Amino acid sequence: MFYKSTRNSDIKITSAEAITQGISSDGGLFVPESIPEITFDEIEKLASMSYADRAYCIFKKYLTDFTDAEIHYCTDNAYSTKNFDTESIAEIAHLFDGTYMLELWHGPTCAFKDMALQILPYFLTVSAKKINLDKKIVILVATSGDTGKAALEGFKDVEGTQILVFYPEQGVSPMQKRQMTTQEGENVGVCAIKGNFDDCQNGVKAIFTDNDIKSELDEKSMMFSSANSINWGRLVPQIVYYVSSYASLVSDGEINMGDKINIVVPTGNFGNILAAYYAKYMGVPINKLICASNVNNVLTDFINTGIYDRNRTFYATCSPSMDILISSNLERLLYIITGEDDSKIKEWFGSLAETGRYEVTDDVKSVLKSEFYAGFCDDEDTKKTIHDIYEKYSYTCDTHTAVAVKVYQDYRNETGDTTKTIIASTASPYKFSASVLEAIEGSKSELDEYDMIDKLNELSKLEVPESLAKLKTSERRFSDSIEKSDMKNYVLKNLGA
Ligand SMILES: *Cc1c(COP(=O)(O)O)cnc(C)c1O
């Protein structure tokens, strides 16, 4: 299996090369040359395996240049109870009849990003070794809150790597900020940007493709790579839990092999839902992919009209990890849907960079409409949904997951479709305690963040993740805050260049 760039179909590189490079030098994203198949037989067999072994079976189809031992080394290190607080790694909870919550937040930082970022450092260091790269790998991360912490935890003290994280100063929750600024490890750095997530992401992308910086790094025997979901090594681990959860529902007798299910994903950068799309095209019986946004509803409009237009007001919401106006991974989806038309992709994403807007062809519009349903939900409905499902089903969910639940309810009311459905639950409610508590109690809490956690524990009866509880006494290590125009200099200074 080789990989090519969405902006140049002639590129042909191995997965190890795609993972170490992160993004293609033409600005495109790496994609596999074809989507491998998984048979019902294979899915059935997954059910009796550990999560690590299920992951191995999927990776074997995509990372064909890795040896069996290399893949096992990665999966065994990443997916164990050393890092996750549940044996199943990804837990499935019943919400109501035929509706399941796929809890992807049992990892060390309490958000679904751990599912990929616990394994990415292993993929990266193994890949670098495979292609005889003896350079230090410098990871630059733009984060809307959860990726940053998950990447820091994944990469801390991993030999041969250094990591620098940029987050929007006003765009993350107090708990997310505290998680990042107290990060331990000798090879880590964290810096606030006076701007929003898109500013952080554009800054990082510009640095990745800056030839001056590249040659400076070359001289120091360093190279950049990315831990954002533009890296294929981030995306492929996310395919696993969709295949795996289907296998679990079959073996639990909830569905029969071959029954179609819907999948609902609270979406920002389009990485998580794209992984579900890959699972579908591998052969998992999936009916609708339901794309749920908050009021930054650029994706809702895009899927419904075929016009992507980021020229709109940016809102800071109570689901901050979805406060995104440029969804990078759409590029991969459109590459597939257009039949790998790299010139169209170049045209559209060039136009996005220049004017903030592009419009796809009628053919693409009709595919988008048949594959996806898209909706959005504001903060008021998000909180109402948290309240309602707490009261009705004694289930406590975070703000991002609540957006997905609400959009799913809208979908069901609008279409009458009662197909069994998996809702991706992307964060622990404790990670957004203030909003969740406000939603359940009906008014803003006066308590401090840590007392809120205790209060939420009382109400939800959910165990408090140790990683959050211990933040109360952790020492703050990082306090830098810079203008977005200073990112390049900041990176050079930090790398000693
Ligand atoms: C990152 C994140 C999302 C959005 O996922 P994408 O892959 O960017 O679409 C949703 N919820 C939470 C809690 C997240 O951290």
The ligand as an SDF file (V2000), in Angstrom:
LIG
                    3D

 15 15  0  0  0  0  0  0  0  0999 V2000
  -11.2050   17.2980   18.5930 C   0  0  0  0  0  0  0  0  0  0  0  0
  -12.5460   17.0980   19.2080 C   0  0  0  0  0  0  0  0  0  0  0  0
  -13.7000   17.0430   18.4060 C   0  0  0  0  0  0  0  0  0  0  0  0
  -13.6680   17.2410   16.9130 C   0  0  0  0  0  0  0  0  0  0  0  0
  -13.0300   16.1840   16.2420 O   0  0  0  0  0  0  0  0  0  0  0  0
  -12.5030   16.3720   14.7320 P   0  0  0  0  0  0  0  0  0  0  0  0
  -11.7740   15.1350   14.4200 O   0  0  0  0  0  0  0  0  0  0  0  0
  -11.6160   17.5790   14.7730 O   0  0  0  0  0  0  0  0  0  0  0  0
  -13.6840   16.5990   13.8780 O   0  0  0  0  0  0  0  0  0  0  0  0
  -14.9110   16.7750   19.0420 C   0  0  0  0  0  0  0  0  0  0  0  0
  -14.9780   16.6320   20.3790 N   0  0  0  0  0  0  0  0  0  0  0  0
  -13.8870   16.6960   21.1740 C   0  0  0  0  0  0  0  0  0  0  0  0
  -14.0470   16.5340   22.6380 C   0  0  0  0  0  0  0  0  0  0  0  0
  -12.6390   16.9220   20.6180 C   0  0  0  0  0  0  0  0  0  0  0  0
  -11.5680   16.9820   21.4140 O   0  0  0  0  0  0  0  0  0  0  0  0
  1  2  1  0
  2  3  1  0
  2 14  2  0
  3  4  1  0
  3 10  2  0
  4  5  1  0
  5  6  1  0
  6  7  2  0
  6  8  1  0
  6  9  1  0
 10 11  1  0
 11 12  2  0
 12 13  1  0
 12 14  1  0
 14 15  1  0
M  END
$$$$
